[in-house]
């Protein structure tokens, strides 16, 4: 996809659900980095690169500030990702009681094909596709209501 801004609410919802588990893994990885940087400092750059400068070098202070900036940036990123995950989970809770909710879990979280989902749910592939689309539209309306309104106005 060339530009995420051009994606429809439905397409954005599919992207979010497809990457949901990766978002959670990304948080874990960033938390590990924060722990590592806090305990051991930043990885050292190559010793073969020599910087020459006529200015005073306070690299100890600069490294500390750089480490703190990187850790703060990672923490900010984690907050944003957790917020996104919470929004996705809230939207999923709204459809959780739907008899075809499992279609979403199998398709997006387990990576099953339509045929595999149909086998798991003892139904036709067309039933899986129809209900996946229906549920995605419901999730889209929760996550991207403003985008959907904009799409409706552009259709007129």
Number of C-alpha atoms within 10 A of each C-alpha: 7 6 6 10 10 10 14 16 25 20 16 17 22 19 14 18 23 17 14 19 14 13 18 14 12 15 18 13 13 16 16 12 17 22 13 13 16 13 9 9 16 18 9 7 7 7 7 6 7 7 6 6 7 5 6 6 9 8 10 9 10 11 14 13 12 15 18 17 12 16 20 13 13 16 16 12 15 20 13 11 17 15 12 16 18 12 14 19 14 15 17 20 13 12 16 14 10 12 9 17 16 18 25 25 15 18 18 19 16 13 13 16 14 19 15 15 23 19 13 13 16 10 12 13 17 12 15 25 16 11 18 19 16 13 19 21 19 19 24 22 18 19 21 18 14 12 17 18 12 13 13 10 9 8 6 5
